[in-house]
Amino acid sequence: MNSISKYTKFVPYLYFLSVISYWFTDINRHEGISAYPILLFAIPLIWQLIKPNRKLNFSLGIIFVCLSSYLILAYLSDLLNIVNWTESSKRFLFYGGLLVIGNFVMSLWIVRNSIKKVF
């Protein structure tokens, strides 16, 4: 059990790295070489895995909480029918709801790690 709790602090970073790699792969199929700047988003996350820094950890957590809050507002506007969406957009937003919830939980996990533990 000790070994599991030792590695749980890396779960949010691995989650965001998997989202970035999926995003890069999907864009790379359609756009080609113009998808490579997406990989720049992975640099701070990889840095946190290699050489953890408490200030960078807190900054990443706050940034991801803000972005996730924005995603939650966009998702709620869809649920409340504030903006009219096409059917394909609604289907995309339904599956994106899981991503929105996952992003928010993982970003709160990063903030909790930076507050509770000395990284």
URWOJO-V732834 format. One record per residue. N is the residue number from 1. D_LAST is the distance of its C-alpha to the last C-alpha in Angstrom with 1 decimal. Layout:
N&D_LAST ; N&D_LAST
This chain:
1&19.7 ; 2&16.8 ; 3&16.3 ; 4&16.4 ; 5&13.7 ; 6&11.5 ; 7&12.1 ; 8&12.4 ; 9&9.1 ; 10&10.9 ; 11&14.1 ; 12&14.0 ; 13&13.5 ; 14&16.2 ; 15&18.3 ; 16&18.3 ; 17&19.0 ; 18&21.9 ; 19&23.2 ; 20&23.3 ; 21&25.0 ; 22&27.5 ; 23&28.2 ; 24&28.8 ; 25&31.0 ; 26&33.0 ; 27&33.6 ; 28&34.3 ; 29&37.1 ; 30&38.9 ; 31&38.1 ; 32&37.5 ; 33&36.0 ; 34&35.0 ; 35&32.1 ; 36&30.1 ; 37&28.5 ; 38&26.7 ; 39&24.6 ; 40&23.2 ; 41&21.1 ; 42&19.2 ; 43&18.1 ; 44&14.9 ; 45&13.9 ; 46&14.7 ; 47&12.8 ; 48&9.5 ; 49&10.6 ; 50&11.7 ; 51&9.5 ; 52&6.2 ; 53&6.5 ; 54&5.7 ; 55&9.5 ; 56&10.4 ; 57&8.4 ; 58&10.4 ; 59&13.4 ; 60&13.6 ; 61&13.4 ; 62&16.2 ; 63&18.2 ; 64&18.2 ; 65&19.2 ; 66&22.0 ; 67&23.2 ; 68&23.2 ; 69&25.1 ; 70&27.6 ; 71&28.0 ; 72&28.6 ; 73&31.3 ; 74&32.9 ; 75&33.0 ; 76&34.5 ; 77&37.1 ; 78&38.1 ; 79&38.4 ; 80&40.5 ; 81&42.7 ; 82&42.2 ; 83&42.4 ; 84&44.8 ; 85&43.2 ; 86&45.0 ; 87&44.9 ; 88&42.8 ; 89&40.3 ; 90&40.2 ; 91&39.6 ; 92&36.7 ; 93&35.2 ; 94&35.6 ; 95&33.5 ; 96&31.1 ; 97&30.6 ; 98&28.5 ; 99&26.4 ; 100&26.1 ; 101&25.0 ; 102&22.5 ; 103&21.0 ; 104&20.8 ; 105&19.2 ; 106&16.5 ; 107&15.8 ; 108&15.6 ; 109&13.2 ; 110&10.8 ; 111&11.5 ; 112&11.1 ; 113&7.6 ; 114&6.8 ; 115&9.3 ; 116&9.0 ; 117&5.7 ; 118&3.8 ; 119&0.0
